[in-house]
């Protein structure tokens, strides 16, 4: 993120995490948040940590600890799977909501694929 990029205040940031759209002056910040280094990690933390904290309430169920833990796991395992599977869909949607090009969500993947393809073609004499 560049030095001139404005960052939202804590209230705006909480609204952003909950799905609200930030004003246009924060587009650079949103772009970096959704496509910059650590974007996937930030997305996973924002989705899984609050849910896991709520699921900890299952440990208060009377009975052996494994019953509450297994109920937690029954919800947490599919949540993790679908959260990871829908990472790009979520990022593209957030980019569109903020008036940015949705193709930016996969730009890093395409860049890595192009480098890998060039290396493959060079290795196998197609360059």
VENPE-V299817 format. One record per residue. N is the residue number from 1. RES is the residue in three letters. PSI is psi in whole degrees, -180 to 180 (none if undefined). D_FIRST is the distance of its C-alpha to the first C-alpha in Angstrom with 1 decimal. Layout:
BEGIN
((N | RES | PSI | D_FIRST) (N | RES | PSI | D_FIRST))
END
This chain:
BEGIN
((1 | UNK | 135 | 0.0) (2 | UNK | 163 | 3.8) (3 | UNK | -29 | 6.7) (4 | UNK | -3 | 8.4) (5 | UNK | 127 | 6.6) (6 | UNK | 148 | 9.4) (7 | UNK | 140 | 9.9) (8 | UNK | 154 | 13.3) (9 | UNK | 169 | 16.1) (10 | UNK | -39 | 17.9) (11 | UNK | -43 | 20.5) (12 | UNK | -38 | 18.2) (13 | UNK | -41 | 16.2) (14 | UNK | -43 | 19.6) (15 | UNK | -41 | 20.7) (16 | UNK | -44 | 17.7) (17 | UNK | -34 | 18.6) (18 | UNK | -2 | 22.2) (19 | UNK | 1 | 21.5) (20 | UNK | 157 | 21.2) (21 | UNK | 134 | 19.3) (22 | UNK | 157 | 16.9) (23 | UNK | 160 | 17.6) (24 | UNK | -26 | 16.3) (25 | UNK | -14 | 14.2) (26 | UNK | 15 | 11.7) (27 | UNK | -41 | 11.5) (28 | UNK | -40 | 8.0) (29 | UNK | -44 | 7.2) (30 | UNK | -43 | 10.2) (31 | UNK | -45 | 9.4) (32 | UNK | -38 | 6.4) (33 | UNK | -38 | 9.0) (34 | UNK | -22 | 11.8) (35 | UNK | -11 | 11.0) (36 | UNK | -179 | 8.1) (37 | UNK | 133 | 9.6) (38 | UNK | 10 | 12.0) (39 | UNK | -43 | 12.3) (40 | UNK | -41 | 16.1) (41 | UNK | -46 | 16.5) (42 | UNK | -42 | 14.9) (43 | UNK | -47 | 17.2) (44 | UNK | -41 | 20.2) (45 | UNK | -44 | 19.9) (46 | UNK | -32 | 19.7) (47 | UNK | -41 | 22.7) (48 | UNK | -37 | 24.8) (49 | UNK | -51 | 24.7) (50 | UNK | -39 | 26.1) (51 | UNK | -42 | 28.6) (52 | UNK | -37 | 29.7) (53 | UNK | -40 | 30.2) (54 | UNK | -40 | 32.5) (55 | UNK | -20 | 34.3) (56 | UNK | -19 | 35.2) (57 | UNK | -25 | 37.8) (58 | UNK | -22 | 39.8) (59 | UNK | -13 | 40.6) (60 | UNK | -4 | 42.7) (61 | UNK | 131 | 45.1) (62 | UNK | 144 | 48.5) (63 | UNK | -171 | 49.7) (64 | UNK | 151 | 48.5) (65 | UNK | -33 | 44.8) (66 | UNK | -25 | 44.6) (67 | UNK | -48 | 45.4) (68 | UNK | -41 | 42.4) (69 | UNK | -38 | 40.1) (70 | UNK | -35 | 41.4) (71 | UNK | -39 | 40.9) (72 | UNK | -45 | 37.3) (73 | UNK | -36 | 36.9) (74 | UNK | -28 | 38.5) (75 | UNK | -36 | 35.7) (76 | UNK | -39 | 32.8) (77 | UNK | -51 | 33.5) (78 | UNK | -34 | 33.4) (79 | UNK | -47 | 30.4) (80 | UNK | -45 | 28.4) (81 | UNK | -51 | 29.8) (82 | UNK | -31 | 29.0) (83 | UNK | -45 | 25.5) (84 | UNK | -42 | 24.7) (85 | UNK | -31 | 26.7) (86 | UNK | 16 | 25.0) (87 | UNK | -52 | 21.3) (88 | UNK | -35 | 20.8) (89 | UNK | -46 | 23.1) (90 | UNK | -47 | 21.2) (91 | UNK | -41 | 17.8) (92 | UNK | -43 | 19.5) (93 | UNK | -43 | 21.3) (94 | UNK | -38 | 18.2) (95 | UNK | -44 | 16.7) (96 | UNK | -43 | 20.1) (97 | UNK | -30 | 20.4) (98 | UNK | 11 | 17.3) (99 | UNK | 26 | 18.7) (100 | UNK | 162 | 16.5) (101 | UNK | 123 | 18.1) (102 | UNK | -20 | 19.2) (103 | UNK | -16 | 19.4) (104 | UNK | -22 | 15.6) (105 | UNK | -28 | 16.4) (106 | UNK | 12 | 18.5) (107 | UNK | -42 | 16.9) (108 | UNK | -36 | 16.1) (109 | UNK | -44 | 19.6) (110 | UNK | -38 | 21.2) (111 | UNK | -45 | 19.5) (112 | UNK | -39 | 20.9) (113 | UNK | -38 | 24.2) (114 | UNK | -41 | 24.6) (115 | UNK | -44 | 24.2) (116 | UNK | -41 | 26.6) (117 | UNK | -42 | 29.0) (118 | UNK | -41 | 29.1) (119 | UNK | -41 | 29.8) (120 | UNK | -47 | 32.5) (121 | UNK | -35 | 34.1) (122 | UNK | -41 | 34.2) (123 | UNK | -34 | 35.8) (124 | UNK | 19 | 38.4) (125 | UNK | 29 | 39.3) (126 | UNK | 0 | 37.9) (127 | UNK | none | 35.7))
END
